[in-house]
Amino acid sequence: MASKNISREKIISAFLFCAFDKNVGATSLQDIAEYLGIKKASLYNHFAGRDEMYAATLEYCRDYCERLSFIPENFMKLDLFQKKTLSEVLNTLIKRYIQIYETEPLFQIFTLVHSEKYFNKAAALIAEREIKKLEYGISQVLLIYCNDKKAGLSPAELDAAVKWYSSALFCQIDSYIMNKKEIVRQNPECGAGSLFALPTDDAALEQIYTLSDFHLEAILR
């Protein structure tokens, strides 16, 4: 069994998949060993125990999420701002952001972090950091429209608007991803190995766009 050359990262990946299927609390070392096709004792070559594995998984989640942003690096250089309305630009970014979290391993990372954020400080900090990045990205977009006189918000109003809008938007994204998790879990044929054969739910996205537009209208009045 040891000849399988199991690495720490493979074990963490297995932890993420098992926790996705069951939940973190119900995931045992035996579950992870069976998923990897190794003996449970082999896991101790890499981790002192389950708690260390859990902590390492959250560190992996943190580092992976650090690579993400609400807006791509070159987005500010594009001419979309001249061709599209604020609503259209934000909806484009929202769709991109959601689709990022529908890919492996971010689907599992998102569901683990946002399930554990109420019980674990490290998970809560990861979730908080993601909301801060969302706020930053949205503030950059709104600032462009304010500078172009297409949105009339003072700096203080902009800051409050961004926090309120981001919080509302993140609740919708969280609901979307968690709902998709349950769809996958209830349909084993769409589970591990083919999670991402499920397309983005366009009807659910349209609902998010509608709510986004509602919040935009409220902050720009």
PyMOL commands that place a pseudoatom at each C-alpha (Angstrom):
pseudoatom trace, name=CA, resn=MET, resi=1, chain=A, elem=C, hetatm=0, pos=[0.000, 0.000, 0.000]
pseudoatom trace, name=CA, resn=ALA, resi=2, chain=A, elem=C, hetatm=0, pos=[2.805, 2.420, 0.909]
pseudoatom trace, name=CA, resn=SER, resi=3, chain=A, elem=C, hetatm=0, pos=[4.111, 2.079, -2.622]
pseudoatom trace, name=CA, resn=LYS, resi=4, chain=A, elem=C, hetatm=0, pos=[1.228, 4.271, -3.771]
pseudoatom trace, name=CA, resn=ASN, resi=5, chain=A, elem=C, hetatm=0, pos=[3.410, 7.254, -2.883]
pseudoatom trace, name=CA, resn=ILE, resi=6, chain=A, elem=C, hetatm=0, pos=[0.705, 9.184, -1.042]
pseudoatom trace, name=CA, resn=SER, resi=7, chain=A, elem=C, hetatm=0, pos=[1.670, 12.809, -0.388]
pseudoatom trace, name=CA, resn=ARG, resi=8, chain=A, elem=C, hetatm=0, pos=[0.359, 15.289, 2.174]
pseudoatom trace, name=CA, resn=GLU, resi=9, chain=A, elem=C, hetatm=0, pos=[-1.460, 17.139, -0.610]
pseudoatom trace, name=CA, resn=LYS, resi=10, chain=A, elem=C, hetatm=0, pos=[-3.207, 13.965, -1.769]
pseudoatom trace, name=CA, resn=ILE, resi=11, chain=A, elem=C, hetatm=0, pos=[-4.324, 13.308, 1.800]
pseudoatom trace, name=CA, resn=ILE, resi=12, chain=A, elem=C, hetatm=0, pos=[-5.629, 16.866, 2.122]
pseudoatom trace, name=CA, resn=SER, resi=13, chain=A, elem=C, hetatm=0, pos=[-7.479, 16.470, -1.173]
pseudoatom trace, name=CA, resn=ALA, resi=14, chain=A, elem=C, hetatm=0, pos=[-9.012, 13.248, 0.152]
pseudoatom trace, name=CA, resn=PHE, resi=15, chain=A, elem=C, hetatm=0, pos=[-10.024, 15.028, 3.356]
pseudoatom trace, name=CA, resn=LEU, resi=16, chain=A, elem=C, hetatm=0, pos=[-11.774, 17.701, 1.281]
pseudoatom trace, name=CA, resn=PHE, resi=17, chain=A, elem=C, hetatm=0, pos=[-13.671, 15.128, -0.795]
pseudoatom trace, name=CA, resn=CYS, resi=18, chain=A, elem=C, hetatm=0, pos=[-14.696, 13.060, 2.236]
pseudoatom trace, name=CA, resn=ALA, resi=19, chain=A, elem=C, hetatm=0, pos=[-15.775, 16.153, 4.171]
pseudoatom trace, name=CA, resn=PHE, resi=20, chain=A, elem=C, hetatm=0, pos=[-17.801, 17.279, 1.155]
pseudoatom trace, name=CA, resn=ASP, resi=21, chain=A, elem=C, hetatm=0, pos=[-19.604, 13.946, 1.075]
pseudoatom trace, name=CA, resn=LYS, resi=22, chain=A, elem=C, hetatm=0, pos=[-20.242, 13.650, 4.820]
pseudoatom trace, name=CA, resn=ASN, resi=23, chain=A, elem=C, hetatm=0, pos=[-19.137, 16.838, 6.640]
pseudoatom trace, name=CA, resn=VAL, resi=24, chain=A, elem=C, hetatm=0, pos=[-15.981, 17.575, 8.589]
pseudoatom trace, name=CA, resn=GLY, resi=25, chain=A, elem=C, hetatm=0, pos=[-17.131, 16.184, 11.918]
pseudoatom trace, name=CA, resn=ALA, resi=26, chain=A, elem=C, hetatm=0, pos=[-18.217, 12.867, 10.422]
pseudoatom trace, name=CA, resn=THR, resi=27, chain=A, elem=C, hetatm=0, pos=[-15.036, 12.358, 8.392]
pseudoatom trace, name=CA, resn=SER, resi=28, chain=A, elem=C, hetatm=0, pos=[-12.682, 9.849, 9.995]
pseudoatom trace, name=CA, resn=LEU, resi=29, chain=A, elem=C, hetatm=0, pos=[-9.135, 8.792, 9.256]
pseudoatom trace, name=CA, resn=GLN, resi=30, chain=A, elem=C, hetatm=0, pos=[-10.547, 5.453, 8.132]
pseudoatom trace, name=CA, resn=ASP, resi=31, chain=A, elem=C, hetatm=0, pos=[-12.745, 7.249, 5.567]
pseudoatom trace, name=CA, resn=ILE, resi=32, chain=A, elem=C, hetatm=0, pos=[-9.705, 9.048, 4.184]
pseudoatom trace, name=CA, resn=ALA, resi=33, chain=A, elem=C, hetatm=0, pos=[-7.604, 5.890, 4.069]
pseudoatom trace, name=CA, resn=GLU, resi=34, chain=A, elem=C, hetatm=0, pos=[-10.347, 4.010, 2.225]
pseudoatom trace, name=CA, resn=TYR, resi=35, chain=A, elem=C, hetatm=0, pos=[-10.742, 6.877, -0.239]
pseudoatom trace, name=CA, resn=LEU, resi=36, chain=A, elem=C, hetatm=0, pos=[-7.012, 6.742, -0.985]
pseudoatom trace, name=CA, resn=GLY, resi=37, chain=A, elem=C, hetatm=0, pos=[-6.860, 2.946, -1.007]
pseudoatom trace, name=CA, resn=ILE, resi=38, chain=A, elem=C, hetatm=0, pos=[-4.257, 2.749, 1.733]
pseudoatom trace, name=CA, resn=LYS, resi=39, chain=A, elem=C, hetatm=0, pos=[-4.044, 1.488, 5.299]
pseudoatom trace, name=CA, resn=LYS, resi=40, chain=A, elem=C, hetatm=0, pos=[-5.085, 3.931, 8.006]
pseudoatom trace, name=CA, resn=ALA, resi=41, chain=A, elem=C, hetatm=0, pos=[-1.656, 3.587, 9.644]
pseudoatom trace, name=CA, resn=SER, resi=42, chain=A, elem=C, hetatm=0, pos=[-0.011, 5.022, 6.511]
pseudoatom trace, name=CA, resn=LEU, resi=43, chain=A, elem=C, hetatm=0, pos=[-1.618, 8.387, 7.233]
pseudoatom trace, name=CA, resn=TYR, resi=44, chain=A, elem=C, hetatm=0, pos=[0.547, 8.741, 10.340]
pseudoatom trace, name=CA, resn=ASN, resi=45, chain=A, elem=C, hetatm=0, pos=[3.608, 8.932, 8.111]
pseudoatom trace, name=CA, resn=HIS, resi=46, chain=A, elem=C, hetatm=0, pos=[2.378, 12.397, 7.149]
pseudoatom trace, name=CA, resn=PHE, resi=47, chain=A, elem=C, hetatm=0, pos=[0.210, 13.636, 10.038]
pseudoatom trace, name=CA, resn=ALA, resi=48, chain=A, elem=C, hetatm=0, pos=[0.308, 13.095, 13.789]
pseudoatom trace, name=CA, resn=GLY, resi=49, chain=A, elem=C, hetatm=0, pos=[-3.449, 12.735, 13.827]
pseudoatom trace, name=CA, resn=ARG, resi=50, chain=A, elem=C, hetatm=0, pos=[-6.771, 13.983, 12.555]
pseudoatom trace, name=CA, resn=ASP, resi=51, chain=A, elem=C, hetatm=0, pos=[-6.482, 17.400, 14.225]
pseudoatom trace, name=CA, resn=GLU, resi=52, chain=A, elem=C, hetatm=0, pos=[-3.185, 18.105, 12.475]
pseudoatom trace, name=CA, resn=MET, resi=53, chain=A, elem=C, hetatm=0, pos=[-4.683, 16.966, 9.171]
pseudoatom trace, name=CA, resn=TYR, resi=54, chain=A, elem=C, hetatm=0, pos=[-7.686, 19.257, 9.686]
pseudoatom trace, name=CA, resn=ALA, resi=55, chain=A, elem=C, hetatm=0, pos=[-5.434, 22.226, 10.461]
pseudoatom trace, name=CA, resn=ALA, resi=56, chain=A, elem=C, hetatm=0, pos=[-3.283, 21.490, 7.401]
pseudoatom trace, name=CA, resn=THR, resi=57, chain=A, elem=C, hetatm=0, pos=[-6.414, 21.291, 5.239]
pseudoatom trace, name=CA, resn=LEU, resi=58, chain=A, elem=C, hetatm=0, pos=[-7.516, 24.742, 6.397]
pseudoatom trace, name=CA, resn=GLU, resi=59, chain=A, elem=C, hetatm=0, pos=[-4.033, 26.102, 5.660]
pseudoatom trace, name=CA, resn=TYR, resi=60, chain=A, elem=C, hetatm=0, pos=[-4.301, 24.611, 2.172]
pseudoatom trace, name=CA, resn=CYS, resi=61, chain=A, elem=C, hetatm=0, pos=[-7.726, 26.242, 1.755]
pseudoatom trace, name=CA, resn=ARG, resi=62, chain=A, elem=C, hetatm=0, pos=[-6.349, 29.596, 2.906]
pseudoatom trace, name=CA, resn=ASP, resi=63, chain=A, elem=C, hetatm=0, pos=[-3.384, 29.479, 0.532]
pseudoatom trace, name=CA, resn=TYR, resi=64, chain=A, elem=C, hetatm=0, pos=[-5.543, 28.379, -2.407]
pseudoatom trace, name=CA, resn=CYS, resi=65, chain=A, elem=C, hetatm=0, pos=[-8.102, 31.121, -1.805]
pseudoatom trace, name=CA, resn=GLU, resi=66, chain=A, elem=C, hetatm=0, pos=[-5.368, 33.736, -1.636]
pseudoatom trace, name=CA, resn=ARG, resi=67, chain=A, elem=C, hetatm=0, pos=[-4.871, 33.283, -5.381]
pseudoatom trace, name=CA, resn=LEU, resi=68, chain=A, elem=C, hetatm=0, pos=[-8.423, 34.364, -6.121]
pseudoatom trace, name=CA, resn=SER, resi=69, chain=A, elem=C, hetatm=0, pos=[-9.903, 37.782, -6.760]
pseudoatom trace, name=CA, resn=PHE, resi=70, chain=A, elem=C, hetatm=0, pos=[-13.350, 39.023, -7.669]
pseudoatom trace, name=CA, resn=ILE, resi=71, chain=A, elem=C, hetatm=0, pos=[-11.960, 40.742, -10.741]
pseudoatom trace, name=CA, resn=PRO, resi=72, chain=A, elem=C, hetatm=0, pos=[-9.237, 39.339, -13.043]
pseudoatom trace, name=CA, resn=GLU, resi=73, chain=A, elem=C, hetatm=0, pos=[-5.906, 41.151, -13.085]
pseudoatom trace, name=CA, resn=ASN, resi=74, chain=A, elem=C, hetatm=0, pos=[-6.417, 42.677, -16.525]
pseudoatom trace, name=CA, resn=PHE, resi=75, chain=A, elem=C, hetatm=0, pos=[-10.071, 43.550, -16.057]
pseudoatom trace, name=CA, resn=MET, resi=76, chain=A, elem=C, hetatm=0, pos=[-9.485, 47.204, -15.265]
pseudoatom trace, name=CA, resn=LYS, resi=77, chain=A, elem=C, hetatm=0, pos=[-7.608, 47.601, -18.557]
pseudoatom trace, name=CA, resn=LEU, resi=78, chain=A, elem=C, hetatm=0, pos=[-10.509, 46.370, -20.662]
pseudoatom trace, name=CA, resn=ASP, resi=79, chain=A, elem=C, hetatm=0, pos=[-12.964, 48.714, -22.326]
pseudoatom trace, name=CA, resn=LEU, resi=80, chain=A, elem=C, hetatm=0, pos=[-16.024, 46.986, -20.893]
pseudoatom trace, name=CA, resn=PHE, resi=81, chain=A, elem=C, hetatm=0, pos=[-16.724, 50.002, -18.724]
pseudoatom trace, name=CA, resn=GLN, resi=82, chain=A, elem=C, hetatm=0, pos=[-17.365, 52.122, -21.783]
pseudoatom trace, name=CA, resn=LYS, resi=83, chain=A, elem=C, hetatm=0, pos=[-19.550, 49.510, -23.467]
pseudoatom trace, name=CA, resn=LYS, resi=84, chain=A, elem=C, hetatm=0, pos=[-21.576, 48.112, -20.561]
pseudoatom trace, name=CA, resn=THR, resi=85, chain=A, elem=C, hetatm=0, pos=[-23.725, 49.417, -17.749]
pseudoatom trace, name=CA, resn=LEU, resi=86, chain=A, elem=C, hetatm=0, pos=[-22.671, 49.022, -14.133]
pseudoatom trace, name=CA, resn=SER, resi=87, chain=A, elem=C, hetatm=0, pos=[-25.250, 46.261, -13.743]
pseudoatom trace, name=CA, resn=GLU, resi=88, chain=A, elem=C, hetatm=0, pos=[-23.917, 44.365, -16.773]
pseudoatom trace, name=CA, resn=VAL, resi=89, chain=A, elem=C, hetatm=0, pos=[-20.317, 44.612, -15.578]
pseudoatom trace, name=CA, resn=LEU, resi=90, chain=A, elem=C, hetatm=0, pos=[-21.143, 43.401, -12.081]
pseudoatom trace, name=CA, resn=ASN, resi=91, chain=A, elem=C, hetatm=0, pos=[-23.256, 40.539, -13.399]
pseudoatom trace, name=CA, resn=THR, resi=92, chain=A, elem=C, hetatm=0, pos=[-20.363, 39.467, -15.636]
pseudoatom trace, name=CA, resn=LEU, resi=93, chain=A, elem=C, hetatm=0, pos=[-18.059, 39.449, -12.621]
pseudoatom trace, name=CA, resn=ILE, resi=94, chain=A, elem=C, hetatm=0, pos=[-20.598, 37.643, -10.444]
pseudoatom trace, name=CA, resn=LYS, resi=95, chain=A, elem=C, hetatm=0, pos=[-20.971, 34.845, -12.986]
pseudoatom trace, name=CA, resn=ARG, resi=96, chain=A, elem=C, hetatm=0, pos=[-17.196, 34.490, -13.302]
pseudoatom trace, name=CA, resn=TYR, resi=97, chain=A, elem=C, hetatm=0, pos=[-16.776, 34.414, -9.522]
pseudoatom trace, name=CA, resn=ILE, resi=98, chain=A, elem=C, hetatm=0, pos=[-19.438, 31.747, -9.038]
pseudoatom trace, name=CA, resn=GLN, resi=99, chain=A, elem=C, hetatm=0, pos=[-18.073, 29.597, -11.842]
pseudoatom trace, name=CA, resn=ILE, resi=100, chain=A, elem=C, hetatm=0, pos=[-14.619, 29.717, -10.249]
pseudoatom trace, name=CA, resn=TYR, resi=101, chain=A, elem=C, hetatm=0, pos=[-16.120, 28.152, -7.128]
pseudoatom trace, name=CA, resn=GLU, resi=102, chain=A, elem=C, hetatm=0, pos=[-17.835, 25.472, -9.179]
pseudoatom trace, name=CA, resn=THR, resi=103, chain=A, elem=C, hetatm=0, pos=[-14.467, 23.988, -10.152]
pseudoatom trace, name=CA, resn=GLU, resi=104, chain=A, elem=C, hetatm=0, pos=[-12.334, 21.502, -8.278]
pseudoatom trace, name=CA, resn=PRO, resi=105, chain=A, elem=C, hetatm=0, pos=[-11.009, 21.886, -5.618]
pseudoatom trace, name=CA, resn=LEU, resi=106, chain=A, elem=C, hetatm=0, pos=[-12.666, 25.248, -4.930]
pseudoatom trace, name=CA, resn=PHE, resi=107, chain=A, elem=C, hetatm=0, pos=[-16.126, 23.718, -4.741]
pseudoatom trace, name=CA, resn=GLN, resi=108, chain=A, elem=C, hetatm=0, pos=[-14.972, 21.530, -1.847]
pseudoatom trace, name=CA, resn=ILE, resi=109, chain=A, elem=C, hetatm=0, pos=[-12.915, 24.336, -0.314]
pseudoatom trace, name=CA, resn=PHE, resi=110, chain=A, elem=C, hetatm=0, pos=[-15.834, 26.771, -0.308]
pseudoatom trace, name=CA, resn=THR, resi=111, chain=A, elem=C, hetatm=0, pos=[-18.247, 24.309, 1.269]
pseudoatom trace, name=CA, resn=LEU, resi=112, chain=A, elem=C, hetatm=0, pos=[-15.744, 23.239, 3.922]
pseudoatom trace, name=CA, resn=VAL, resi=113, chain=A, elem=C, hetatm=0, pos=[-14.704, 26.763, 4.880]
pseudoatom trace, name=CA, resn=HIS, resi=114, chain=A, elem=C, hetatm=0, pos=[-18.217, 28.146, 5.020]
pseudoatom trace, name=CA, resn=SER, resi=115, chain=A, elem=C, hetatm=0, pos=[-19.529, 25.173, 6.966]
pseudoatom trace, name=CA, resn=GLU, resi=116, chain=A, elem=C, hetatm=0, pos=[-16.696, 25.418, 9.486]
pseudoatom trace, name=CA, resn=LYS, resi=117, chain=A, elem=C, hetatm=0, pos=[-16.474, 29.207, 9.866]
pseudoatom trace, name=CA, resn=TYR, resi=118, chain=A, elem=C, hetatm=0, pos=[-18.934, 29.114, 12.763]
pseudoatom trace, name=CA, resn=PHE, resi=119, chain=A, elem=C, hetatm=0, pos=[-16.817, 26.644, 14.719]
pseudoatom trace, name=CA, resn=ASN, resi=120, chain=A, elem=C, hetatm=0, pos=[-13.203, 27.300, 13.757]
pseudoatom trace, name=CA, resn=LYS, resi=121, chain=A, elem=C, hetatm=0, pos=[-11.318, 30.597, 13.900]
pseudoatom trace, name=CA, resn=ALA, resi=122, chain=A, elem=C, hetatm=0, pos=[-9.004, 29.728, 10.995]
pseudoatom trace, name=CA, resn=ALA, resi=123, chain=A, elem=C, hetatm=0, pos=[-12.001, 28.959, 8.767]
pseudoatom trace, name=CA, resn=ALA, resi=124, chain=A, elem=C, hetatm=0, pos=[-13.710, 32.173, 9.896]
pseudoatom trace, name=CA, resn=LEU, resi=125, chain=A, elem=C, hetatm=0, pos=[-10.616, 34.188, 8.938]
pseudoatom trace, name=CA, resn=ILE, resi=126, chain=A, elem=C, hetatm=0, pos=[-10.542, 32.615, 5.470]
pseudoatom trace, name=CA, resn=ALA, resi=127, chain=A, elem=C, hetatm=0, pos=[-14.215, 33.486, 4.950]
pseudoatom trace, name=CA, resn=GLU, resi=128, chain=A, elem=C, hetatm=0, pos=[-13.639, 37.020, 6.225]
pseudoatom trace, name=CA, resn=ARG, resi=129, chain=A, elem=C, hetatm=0, pos=[-10.703, 37.460, 3.872]
pseudoatom trace, name=CA, resn=GLU, resi=130, chain=A, elem=C, hetatm=0, pos=[-12.847, 36.379, 0.919]
pseudoatom trace, name=CA, resn=ILE, resi=131, chain=A, elem=C, hetatm=0, pos=[-15.512, 38.931, 1.776]
pseudoatom trace, name=CA, resn=LYS, resi=132, chain=A, elem=C, hetatm=0, pos=[-12.836, 41.635, 2.051]
pseudoatom trace, name=CA, resn=LYS, resi=133, chain=A, elem=C, hetatm=0, pos=[-11.550, 40.753, -1.422]
pseudoatom trace, name=CA, resn=LEU, resi=134, chain=A, elem=C, hetatm=0, pos=[-15.101, 40.861, -2.730]
pseudoatom trace, name=CA, resn=GLU, resi=135, chain=A, elem=C, hetatm=0, pos=[-15.546, 44.306, -1.169]
pseudoatom trace, name=CA, resn=TYR, resi=136, chain=A, elem=C, hetatm=0, pos=[-12.291, 45.508, -2.710]
pseudoatom trace, name=CA, resn=GLY, resi=137, chain=A, elem=C, hetatm=0, pos=[-13.226, 44.306, -6.195]
pseudoatom trace, name=CA, resn=ILE, resi=138, chain=A, elem=C, hetatm=0, pos=[-16.690, 45.844, -6.043]
pseudoatom trace, name=CA, resn=SER, resi=139, chain=A, elem=C, hetatm=0, pos=[-15.287, 49.117, -4.700]
pseudoatom trace, name=CA, resn=GLN, resi=140, chain=A, elem=C, hetatm=0, pos=[-12.904, 49.316, -7.663]
pseudoatom trace, name=CA, resn=VAL, resi=141, chain=A, elem=C, hetatm=0, pos=[-15.760, 48.873, -10.123]
pseudoatom trace, name=CA, resn=LEU, resi=142, chain=A, elem=C, hetatm=0, pos=[-18.036, 51.391, -8.379]
pseudoatom trace, name=CA, resn=LEU, resi=143, chain=A, elem=C, hetatm=0, pos=[-15.187, 53.876, -8.114]
pseudoatom trace, name=CA, resn=ILE, resi=144, chain=A, elem=C, hetatm=0, pos=[-14.757, 53.862, -11.901]
pseudoatom trace, name=CA, resn=TYR, resi=145, chain=A, elem=C, hetatm=0, pos=[-18.413, 54.689, -12.386]
pseudoatom trace, name=CA, resn=CYS, resi=146, chain=A, elem=C, hetatm=0, pos=[-18.309, 57.366, -9.680]
pseudoatom trace, name=CA, resn=ASN, resi=147, chain=A, elem=C, hetatm=0, pos=[-15.257, 58.980, -11.287]
pseudoatom trace, name=CA, resn=ASP, resi=148, chain=A, elem=C, hetatm=0, pos=[-17.057, 58.943, -14.652]
pseudoatom trace, name=CA, resn=LYS, resi=149, chain=A, elem=C, hetatm=0, pos=[-20.035, 60.645, -13.011]
pseudoatom trace, name=CA, resn=LYS, resi=150, chain=A, elem=C, hetatm=0, pos=[-22.185, 57.607, -13.787]
pseudoatom trace, name=CA, resn=ALA, resi=151, chain=A, elem=C, hetatm=0, pos=[-22.778, 56.985, -10.092]
pseudoatom trace, name=CA, resn=GLY, resi=152, chain=A, elem=C, hetatm=0, pos=[-23.011, 59.745, -7.527]
pseudoatom trace, name=CA, resn=LEU, resi=153, chain=A, elem=C, hetatm=0, pos=[-21.541, 58.494, -4.257]
pseudoatom trace, name=CA, resn=SER, resi=154, chain=A, elem=C, hetatm=0, pos=[-19.283, 60.336, -1.834]
pseudoatom trace, name=CA, resn=PRO, resi=155, chain=A, elem=C, hetatm=0, pos=[-16.281, 58.405, -0.427]
pseudoatom trace, name=CA, resn=ALA, resi=156, chain=A, elem=C, hetatm=0, pos=[-18.165, 57.712, 2.817]
pseudoatom trace, name=CA, resn=GLU, resi=157, chain=A, elem=C, hetatm=0, pos=[-21.278, 56.626, 0.938]
pseudoatom trace, name=CA, resn=LEU, resi=158, chain=A, elem=C, hetatm=0, pos=[-19.198, 54.449, -1.363]
pseudoatom trace, name=CA, resn=ASP, resi=159, chain=A, elem=C, hetatm=0, pos=[-17.609, 52.607, 1.557]
pseudoatom trace, name=CA, resn=ALA, resi=160, chain=A, elem=C, hetatm=0, pos=[-20.970, 51.931, 3.218]
pseudoatom trace, name=CA, resn=ALA, resi=161, chain=A, elem=C, hetatm=0, pos=[-22.578, 50.943, -0.083]
pseudoatom trace, name=CA, resn=VAL, resi=162, chain=A, elem=C, hetatm=0, pos=[-19.791, 48.499, -0.887]
pseudoatom trace, name=CA, resn=LYS, resi=163, chain=A, elem=C, hetatm=0, pos=[-20.029, 46.769, 2.501]
pseudoatom trace, name=CA, resn=TRP, resi=164, chain=A, elem=C, hetatm=0, pos=[-23.811, 46.484, 2.300]
pseudoatom trace, name=CA, resn=TYR, resi=165, chain=A, elem=C, hetatm=0, pos=[-23.884, 45.307, -1.313]
pseudoatom trace, name=CA, resn=SER, resi=166, chain=A, elem=C, hetatm=0, pos=[-21.002, 42.842, -0.800]
pseudoatom trace, name=CA, resn=SER, resi=167, chain=A, elem=C, hetatm=0, pos=[-22.620, 41.316, 2.260]
pseudoatom trace, name=CA, resn=ALA, resi=168, chain=A, elem=C, hetatm=0, pos=[-25.922, 40.822, 0.437]
pseudoatom trace, name=CA, resn=LEU, resi=169, chain=A, elem=C, hetatm=0, pos=[-24.191, 39.411, -2.636]
pseudoatom trace, name=CA, resn=PHE, resi=170, chain=A, elem=C, hetatm=0, pos=[-22.057, 37.005, -0.654]
pseudoatom trace, name=CA, resn=CYS, resi=171, chain=A, elem=C, hetatm=0, pos=[-25.132, 35.606, 1.076]
pseudoatom trace, name=CA, resn=GLN, resi=172, chain=A, elem=C, hetatm=0, pos=[-26.568, 34.821, -2.360]
pseudoatom trace, name=CA, resn=ILE, resi=173, chain=A, elem=C, hetatm=0, pos=[-23.333, 33.196, -3.558]
pseudoatom trace, name=CA, resn=ASP, resi=174, chain=A, elem=C, hetatm=0, pos=[-23.085, 31.146, -0.373]
pseudoatom trace, name=CA, resn=SER, resi=175, chain=A, elem=C, hetatm=0, pos=[-26.669, 29.958, -0.823]
pseudoatom trace, name=CA, resn=TYR, resi=176, chain=A, elem=C, hetatm=0, pos=[-26.035, 29.057, -4.471]
pseudoatom trace, name=CA, resn=ILE, resi=177, chain=A, elem=C, hetatm=0, pos=[-22.888, 27.003, -3.772]
pseudoatom trace, name=CA, resn=MET, resi=178, chain=A, elem=C, hetatm=0, pos=[-24.330, 25.247, -0.710]
pseudoatom trace, name=CA, resn=ASN, resi=179, chain=A, elem=C, hetatm=0, pos=[-27.502, 24.385, -2.602]
pseudoatom trace, name=CA, resn=LYS, resi=180, chain=A, elem=C, hetatm=0, pos=[-25.416, 22.931, -5.432]
pseudoatom trace, name=CA, resn=LYS, resi=181, chain=A, elem=C, hetatm=0, pos=[-23.518, 20.869, -2.876]
pseudoatom trace, name=CA, resn=GLU, resi=182, chain=A, elem=C, hetatm=0, pos=[-26.767, 19.280, -1.725]
pseudoatom trace, name=CA, resn=ILE, resi=183, chain=A, elem=C, hetatm=0, pos=[-27.796, 18.564, -5.318]
pseudoatom trace, name=CA, resn=VAL, resi=184, chain=A, elem=C, hetatm=0, pos=[-24.491, 16.754, -5.873]
pseudoatom trace, name=CA, resn=ARG, resi=185, chain=A, elem=C, hetatm=0, pos=[-24.707, 14.836, -2.601]
pseudoatom trace, name=CA, resn=GLN, resi=186, chain=A, elem=C, hetatm=0, pos=[-28.249, 13.685, -3.346]
pseudoatom trace, name=CA, resn=ASN, resi=187, chain=A, elem=C, hetatm=0, pos=[-27.250, 12.515, -6.828]
pseudoatom trace, name=CA, resn=PRO, resi=188, chain=A, elem=C, hetatm=0, pos=[-24.276, 10.148, -6.398]
pseudoatom trace, name=CA, resn=GLU, resi=189, chain=A, elem=C, hetatm=0, pos=[-23.925, 9.726, -10.157]
pseudoatom trace, name=CA, resn=CYS, resi=190, chain=A, elem=C, hetatm=0, pos=[-22.907, 13.402, -10.259]
pseudoatom trace, name=CA, resn=GLY, resi=191, chain=A, elem=C, hetatm=0, pos=[-20.594, 12.988, -7.284]
pseudoatom trace, name=CA, resn=ALA, resi=192, chain=A, elem=C, hetatm=0, pos=[-16.854, 12.607, -6.854]
pseudoatom trace, name=CA, resn=GLY, resi=193, chain=A, elem=C, hetatm=0, pos=[-15.153, 12.253, -10.199]
pseudoatom trace, name=CA, resn=SER, resi=194, chain=A, elem=C, hetatm=0, pos=[-17.901, 13.999, -12.147]
pseudoatom trace, name=CA, resn=LEU, resi=195, chain=A, elem=C, hetatm=0, pos=[-18.934, 16.811, -9.827]
pseudoatom trace, name=CA, resn=PHE, resi=196, chain=A, elem=C, hetatm=0, pos=[-18.436, 19.377, -12.458]
pseudoatom trace, name=CA, resn=ALA, resi=197, chain=A, elem=C, hetatm=0, pos=[-20.525, 17.772, -15.175]
pseudoatom trace, name=CA, resn=LEU, resi=198, chain=A, elem=C, hetatm=0, pos=[-23.350, 19.764, -13.630]
pseudoatom trace, name=CA, resn=PRO, resi=199, chain=A, elem=C, hetatm=0, pos=[-23.650, 23.063, -15.502]
pseudoatom trace, name=CA, resn=THR, resi=200, chain=A, elem=C, hetatm=0, pos=[-24.038, 26.449, -13.868]
pseudoatom trace, name=CA, resn=ASP, resi=201, chain=A, elem=C, hetatm=0, pos=[-27.664, 26.950, -12.838]
pseudoatom trace, name=CA, resn=ASP, resi=202, chain=A, elem=C, hetatm=0, pos=[-28.625, 29.844, -15.114]
pseudoatom trace, name=CA, resn=ALA, resi=203, chain=A, elem=C, hetatm=0, pos=[-32.065, 30.240, -13.510]
pseudoatom trace, name=CA, resn=ALA, resi=204, chain=A, elem=C, hetatm=0, pos=[-30.458, 30.660, -10.077]
pseudoatom trace, name=CA, resn=LEU, resi=205, chain=A, elem=C, hetatm=0, pos=[-27.937, 33.090, -11.557]
pseudoatom trace, name=CA, resn=GLU, resi=206, chain=A, elem=C, hetatm=0, pos=[-30.766, 35.208, -12.979]
pseudoatom trace, name=CA, resn=GLN, resi=207, chain=A, elem=C, hetatm=0, pos=[-32.258, 35.437, -9.504]
pseudoatom trace, name=CA, resn=ILE, resi=208, chain=A, elem=C, hetatm=0, pos=[-28.901, 36.593, -8.141]
pseudoatom trace, name=CA, resn=TYR, resi=209, chain=A, elem=C, hetatm=0, pos=[-28.660, 39.193, -10.918]
pseudoatom trace, name=CA, resn=THR, resi=210, chain=A, elem=C, hetatm=0, pos=[-32.144, 40.460, -10.068]
pseudoatom trace, name=CA, resn=LEU, resi=211, chain=A, elem=C, hetatm=0, pos=[-31.250, 40.834, -6.400]
pseudoatom trace, name=CA, resn=SER, resi=212, chain=A, elem=C, hetatm=0, pos=[-27.950, 42.466, -7.352]
pseudoatom trace, name=CA, resn=ASP, resi=213, chain=A, elem=C, hetatm=0, pos=[-29.791, 45.025, -9.488]
pseudoatom trace, name=CA, resn=PHE, resi=214, chain=A, elem=C, hetatm=0, pos=[-32.229, 45.674, -6.644]
pseudoatom trace, name=CA, resn=HIS, resi=215, chain=A, elem=C, hetatm=0, pos=[-29.373, 46.384, -4.227]
pseudoatom trace, name=CA, resn=LEU, resi=216, chain=A, elem=C, hetatm=0, pos=[-27.612, 48.557, -6.794]
pseudoatom trace, name=CA, resn=GLU, resi=217, chain=A, elem=C, hetatm=0, pos=[-30.721, 50.663, -7.307]
pseudoatom trace, name=CA, resn=ALA, resi=218, chain=A, elem=C, hetatm=0, pos=[-31.029, 51.063, -3.533]
pseudoatom trace, name=CA, resn=ILE, resi=219, chain=A, elem=C, hetatm=0, pos=[-27.464, 52.324, -3.024]
pseudoatom trace, name=CA, resn=LEU, resi=220, chain=A, elem=C, hetatm=0, pos=[-27.401, 54.568, -6.089]
pseudoatom trace, name=CA, resn=ARG, resi=221, chain=A, elem=C, hetatm=0, pos=[-30.626, 56.465, -5.404]
for i in range(1, 221): cmd.bond("trace and resi %d" % i, "trace and resi %d" % (i + 1))
show_as sticks, trace
zoom trace
